[in-house]
Amino acid sequence: MASASGSAASKAVKLARAAAPAAAKKAGTGTAAAAAAAGGEGRKAAGGLNLVVPISAAGRKFFGLQEMSRIDAMKQMWVYIKSHNLQDPEKKRNILPDEKLKQFLSCKDRIDMTEIPGLLSPHFAKKSAT
């Protein structure tokens, strides 16, 4: 009988340990809150997909901006695709690029939506090693 209550107690301890990080995050005692309490902004510097970098001449012409993040480029690309009705009506994953988009992305007549980030990649400056 003692082992049954022992296993129930160990289950309760495991559940409490698992819930502790979530409760701390919900309460705002995570790293962002700790950084804010220490006098920081509480946010990390932009990096990865959110990093704003210079874009190619073709990208500047297409988007009308000197620099942007990859996330913003994808958002703008979807605005362009939807506003010009470039999705295949039968299979929405497929994009049927117009001449302007074909020239910008250097792509074929039909592309899958998952190919877009790779086709945009050459238009972004590589992060310089410091």
N, C-alpha and C positions, 0 to 999 in steps of 0.2 A: 504494500500500500504506500510505503514511503517513496518508492521509486516513481509512482504515478504522480504524486504531488511534486516530486523533484523535477520531473520532465515538464510539468505544467509551469513551474517556476522558471525553468530555463527557457521555455518558449516565451514567457512574458518578458524576460530579460532581453531575448533576441529581438522581439518586437519593439521594445522600448529603445534599444540601440538603433534599430533601423529607422524609427520614427524621429529620433533626435535631430539628425541633419535637416530633415524636412521641416521640423518645427522651428529650428533655428533660422532657416531660410525664410519661412513665413513670418517670423517675428522680426526679421530684418537684422539679425545678428551675424549675417554672413560676411564675406570679405568686403563687399561693396559698402556695407554699413560701417564696418570697422575702418575702412579707408576714409569714409566721410567723417567719422568721429575723430580720426587722426588729423583732420584738416584737409584731406584730399577731396576731389570732386566726387569720388565714389564710382567713377566709370573708368574703364581701361581706355587707353588710346586706341583709335581705330586700327584695325589690322586685318589681314586676310582679305576676305571679300568686301569688307567695308572700307578698306584703305583707299583714299582718294589719290590717284596717280595721274600723271600726264597721259594723254591718249594720242594716237597717231593723227596725221594730217587728215586722212580719210575719216577717222572717227570724229575729229573736230568739225569737219564738213557735214557729216551725217547727223550728229547730235547737237551741234551748235555750241559746244562747250570745250574749254581747253583741257580740263581734267575732270575725272569722275571716278566713282567706285564701280567695281564689277557688278554689284547688286543694282546700282542705279542704271547701269547700262542695260542690264537684263529687263528692268522695269520699263525703260524707255523703248527697248526693242519690242516688248509685248504691246505697248501702246501703239507703236507703228504697225505691227502685224494686225492687230484688231481693227485699227482705224482704216486700214487699207484692205480689210477683208481678205487676208492672205492665208487663212487656215483652210485646209481641205474640208469641204462641207461634210464629207462622209467619214473621214478619220481626222479628228481635230488635232491629233498629235503631229500631223504632217503640215508643214508650212510650204506654200507655193510662192516663193519669193518673186517680187516684181523686179524689173531691171535695176532699179536703184539699190535694192537689197542684195541682189545677186552680185552686183559690182562691189559693194561694200564688203560683203562676207566672202567673196570669191568662192561661191558655192554652185551646186548643181541646181536643176529645175525643181527638185523636191528634197526637203530636208526634214529630219525628225526634230522635234523640239529639244531633245536631249543633246543635239549636236550644236546648238546655238552657243553655249559657253565656250566650247572649243574653237568655234569660228570667230568669236569675239576676241579671244586671247591674244592674237598677234597685234591687236590695236592698243594694247596696254603696255606701258613701260615696265620693264622688269625692276623689281625692288633692288636698289643699289646696296652693295655690301659695304658696311661702315665699320 
